[in-house]
């Protein structure tokens, strides 16, 4: 996990963070993480499975006839 150090943070800002953290019942560090997560991460992430299902519905569905190869797999050789 990454570590970030913030230098030269005004004392007033630090106090405000501590008060906000206290109101939310968490440490100042946890509050800063929550603020960063909320502000930096996208609100809605692309979910690949959901996108593929929606695509399938738009094109009328797909009927795939996929036959699995029933042969046993060869063990890996580590030589």
N, CA and C atoms as a LAMMPS dump frame, in Angstrom:
ITEM: TIMESTEP
0
ITEM: NUMBER OF ATOMS
237
ITEM: BOX BOUNDS ff ff ff
-5.0000000000000000e+02 5.0000000000000000e+02
-5.0000000000000000e+02 5.0000000000000000e+02
-5.0000000000000000e+02 5.0000000000000000e+02
ITEM: ATOMS id mol type element x y z
1 1 1 N 0.838 -1.171 0
2 1 2 C 0 0 0
3 1 3 C 0.887 1.239 0
4 2 1 N 0.475 2.24 -0.733
5 2 2 C 1.256 3.467 -0.865
6 2 3 C 1.152 4.323 0.395
7 3 1 N 2.179 5.119 0.604
8 3 2 C 2.219 6.058 1.721
9 3 3 C 2.437 7.452 1.141
10 4 1 N 1.663 8.409 1.625
11 4 2 C 1.778 9.791 1.154
12 4 3 C 2.046 10.677 2.366
13 5 1 N 2.998 11.578 2.229
14 5 2 C 3.295 12.552 3.277
15 5 3 C 2.911 13.927 2.765
16 6 1 N 2.164 14.663 3.569
17 6 2 C 1.764 16.025 3.188
18 6 3 C 2.535 16.985 4.074
19 7 1 N 3.348 17.8 3.444
20 7 2 C 4.148 18.771 4.188
21 7 3 C 3.491 20.146 4.129
22 8 1 N 3.819 20.958 5.098
23 8 2 C 3.385 22.355 5.145
24 8 3 C 1.862 22.513 5.15
25 9 1 N 1.18 21.594 5.827
26 9 2 C -0.267 21.69 5.976
27 9 3 C -0.559 22.756 7.031
28 10 1 N -1.335 23.748 6.699
29 10 2 C -1.628 24.79 7.683
30 10 3 C -2.283 24.2 8.938
31 11 1 N -1.931 24.753 10.085
32 11 2 C -2.469 24.27 11.357
33 11 3 C -3.991 24.343 11.378
34 12 1 N -4.544 25.373 10.796
35 12 2 C -6.003 25.535 10.738
36 12 3 C -6.651 24.378 9.969
37 13 1 N -6.031 23.963 8.875
38 13 2 C -6.542 22.847 8.075
39 13 3 C -6.444 21.55 8.868
40 14 1 N -5.34 21.361 9.566
41 14 2 C -5.169 20.161 10.377
42 14 3 C -6.218 20.099 11.475
43 15 1 N -6.482 21.223 12.124
44 15 2 C -7.518 21.274 13.164
45 15 3 C -8.886 20.94 12.583
46 16 1 N -9.182 21.493 11.409
47 16 2 C -10.469 21.229 10.759
48 16 3 C -10.613 19.743 10.416
49 17 1 N -9.519 19.117 9.981
50 17 2 C -9.545 17.683 9.688
51 17 3 C -9.81 16.874 10.952
52 18 1 N -9.183 17.268 12.05
53 18 2 C -9.374 16.561 13.312
54 18 3 C -10.819 16.675 13.787
55 19 1 N -11.407 17.848 13.647
56 19 2 C -12.803 18.051 14.053
57 19 3 C -13.728 17.214 13.174
58 20 1 N -13.483 17.251 11.873
59 20 2 C -14.311 16.479 10.934
60 20 3 C -14.195 14.985 11.232
61 21 1 N -12.989 14.515 11.5
62 21 2 C -12.771 13.106 11.819
63 21 3 C -13.53 12.73 13.089
64 22 1 N -13.483 13.585 14.066
65 22 2 C -14.179 13.333 15.327
66 22 3 C -15.683 13.22 15.105
67 23 1 N -16.223 14.087 14.267
68 23 2 C -17.661 14.035 13.965
69 23 3 C -18.052 12.723 13.298
70 24 1 N -17.147 12.164 12.493
71 24 2 C -17.419 10.911 11.795
72 24 3 C -16.966 9.691 12.588
73 25 1 N -16.4 9.914 13.764
74 25 2 C -15.999 8.811 14.624
75 25 3 C -14.806 8.028 14.107
76 26 1 N -13.861 8.714 13.493
77 26 2 C -12.661 8.031 13.001
78 26 3 C -11.435 8.889 13.248
79 27 1 N -10.279 8.289 13.017
80 27 2 C -9.025 9.012 13.217
81 27 3 C -8.843 10.043 12.108
82 28 1 N -7.93 10.968 12.34
83 28 2 C -7.633 11.976 11.318
84 28 3 C -7.114 11.306 10.056
85 29 1 N -6.263 10.311 10.225
86 29 2 C -5.717 9.607 9.071
87 29 3 C -6.826 8.898 8.281
88 30 1 N -7.751 8.249 8.983
89 30 2 C -8.871 7.577 8.311
90 30 3 C -9.768 8.599 7.606
91 31 1 N -9.926 9.749 8.209
92 31 2 C -10.745 10.801 7.595
93 31 3 C -10.107 11.296 6.303
94 32 1 N -8.802 11.483 6.32
95 32 2 C -8.09 11.927 5.114
96 32 3 C -8.234 10.875 4.016
97 33 1 N -8.11 9.585 4.375
98 33 2 C -8.295 8.519 3.382
99 33 3 C -9.706 8.573 2.796
100 34 1 N -10.705 8.764 3.648
101 34 2 C -12.093 8.819 3.182
102 34 3 C -12.307 9.993 2.232
103 35 1 N -11.744 11.143 2.562
104 35 2 C -11.871 12.327 1.702
105 35 3 C -11.232 12.062 0.346
106 36 1 N -10.033 11.492 0.355
107 36 2 C -9.342 11.207 -0.91
108 36 3 C -10.114 10.192 -1.743
109 37 1 N -10.609 9.135 -1.109
110 37 2 C -11.383 8.124 -1.84
111 37 3 C -12.611 8.762 -2.491
112 38 1 N -13.309 9.57 -1.721
113 38 2 C -14.546 10.192 -2.206
114 38 3 C -14.284 11.159 -3.367
115 39 1 N -13.201 11.897 -3.285
116 39 2 C -12.946 12.943 -4.275
117 39 3 C -12.174 12.474 -5.497
118 40 1 N -11.347 11.462 -5.36
119 40 2 C -10.447 11.088 -6.449
120 40 3 C -10.985 9.92 -7.272
121 41 1 N -11.559 8.933 -6.608
122 41 2 C -12.051 7.758 -7.326
123 41 3 C -13.288 8.104 -8.141
124 42 1 N -13.446 7.459 -9.281
125 42 2 C -14.652 7.711 -10.077
126 42 3 C -15.9 7.288 -9.303
127 43 1 N -16.973 8.033 -9.491
128 43 2 C -18.219 7.735 -8.777
129 43 3 C -18.786 6.396 -9.213
130 44 1 N -18.693 6.12 -10.503
131 44 2 C -19.207 4.857 -11.006
132 44 3 C -18.132 4.207 -11.849
133 45 1 N -17.669 3.062 -11.385
134 45 2 C -16.648 2.342 -12.128
135 45 3 C -17.296 1.435 -13.159
136 46 1 N -16.582 1.236 -14.256
137 46 2 C -17.045 0.324 -15.277
138 46 3 C -16.96 -1.095 -14.738
139 47 1 N -18.07 -1.797 -14.788
140 47 2 C -18.112 -3.193 -14.388
141 47 3 C -18.213 -4.013 -15.666
142 48 1 N -17.156 -4.713 -15.997
143 48 2 C -17.034 -5.383 -17.284
144 48 3 C -18.169 -6.382 -17.507
145 49 1 N -18.466 -7.187 -16.518
146 49 2 C -19.535 -8.177 -16.675
147 49 3 C -20.868 -7.525 -16.984
148 50 1 N -21.181 -6.446 -16.277
149 50 2 C -22.43 -5.737 -16.502
150 50 3 C -22.45 -5.125 -17.9
151 51 1 N -21.325 -4.548 -18.319
152 51 2 C -21.244 -3.962 -19.659
153 51 3 C -21.422 -5.022 -20.74
154 52 1 N -20.82 -6.189 -20.564
155 52 2 C -20.97 -7.26 -21.549
156 52 3 C -22.406 -7.769 -21.601
157 53 1 N -23.05 -7.905 -20.452
158 53 2 C -24.445 -8.343 -20.423
159 53 3 C -25.346 -7.335 -21.129
160 54 1 N -25.106 -6.039 -20.896
161 54 2 C -25.898 -5.003 -21.562
162 54 3 C -25.68 -5.04 -23.067
163 55 1 N -24.445 -5.256 -23.482
164 55 2 C -24.143 -5.365 -24.915
165 55 3 C -24.898 -6.547 -25.521
166 56 1 N -24.879 -7.678 -24.837
167 56 2 C -25.596 -8.859 -25.322
168 56 3 C -27.077 -8.594 -25.493
169 57 1 N -27.664 -7.869 -24.551
170 57 2 C -29.094 -7.533 -24.653
171 57 3 C -29.354 -6.608 -25.832
172 58 1 N -28.458 -5.629 -26.036
173 58 2 C -28.649 -4.675 -27.146
174 58 3 C -28.616 -5.356 -28.502
175 59 1 N -27.782 -6.375 -28.663
176 59 2 C -27.656 -7.034 -29.963
177 59 3 C -28.561 -8.258 -30.07
178 60 1 N -29.441 -8.431 -29.092
179 60 2 C -30.391 -9.531 -29.176
180 60 3 C -29.883 -10.835 -28.601
181 61 1 N -28.825 -10.782 -27.865
182 61 2 C -28.289 -11.984 -27.234
183 61 3 C -27.344 -12.751 -28.147
184 62 1 N -26.599 -13.606 -27.577
185 62 2 C -25.651 -14.42 -28.316
186 62 3 C -25.85 -15.872 -27.91
187 63 1 N -25.891 -16.743 -28.884
188 63 2 C -26.015 -18.164 -28.6
189 63 3 C -24.699 -18.819 -28.964
190 64 1 N -23.878 -19.021 -27.984
191 64 2 C -22.564 -19.597 -28.238
192 64 3 C -22.606 -21.103 -28.033
193 65 1 N -22.141 -21.811 -28.994
194 65 2 C -22.035 -23.267 -28.888
195 65 3 C -20.557 -23.589 -28.697
196 66 1 N -20.116 -23.559 -27.482
197 66 2 C -18.713 -23.804 -27.179
198 66 3 C -18.6 -25.183 -26.54
199 67 1 N -17.802 -26.023 -27.162
200 67 2 C -17.559 -27.344 -26.613
201 67 3 C -16.201 -27.34 -25.932
202 68 1 N -16.198 -27.774 -24.683
203 68 2 C -14.932 -27.852 -23.953
204 68 3 C -14.111 -29.021 -24.44
205 69 1 N -12.834 -28.835 -24.484
206 69 2 C -11.914 -29.918 -24.794
207 69 3 C -11.882 -30.833 -23.565
208 70 1 N -12.286 -32.067 -23.727
209 70 2 C -12.4 -32.986 -22.596
210 70 3 C -11.097 -33.698 -22.252
211 71 1 N -10.046 -33.478 -23.061
212 71 2 C -8.766 -34.126 -22.784
213 71 3 C -8.164 -33.577 -21.495
214 72 1 N -7.549 -34.447 -20.702
215 72 2 C -6.909 -33.945 -19.484
216 72 3 C -5.743 -33.012 -19.839
217 73 1 N -5.534 -32.032 -18.989
218 73 2 C -4.429 -31.104 -19.232
219 73 3 C -3.105 -31.738 -18.832
220 74 1 N -2.074 -31.321 -19.487
221 74 2 C -0.732 -31.82 -19.177
222 74 3 C -0.197 -31.063 -17.968
223 75 1 N 0.453 -31.748 -17.054
224 75 2 C 1.026 -31.045 -15.9
225 75 3 C 2.165 -30.125 -16.348
226 76 1 N 2.36 -29.057 -15.611
227 76 2 C 3.432 -28.116 -15.919
228 76 3 C 4.776 -28.755 -15.633
229 77 1 N 5.735 -28.445 -16.49
230 77 2 C 7.104 -28.954 -16.307
231 77 3 C 7.991 -27.793 -15.867
232 78 1 N 8.582 -27.894 -14.723
233 78 2 C 9.446 -26.849 -14.193
234 78 3 C 10.89 -27.321 -14.25
235 79 1 N 11.452 -27.247 -15.418
236 79 2 C 12.83 -27.704 -15.604
237 79 3 C 13.705 -26.602 -16.094
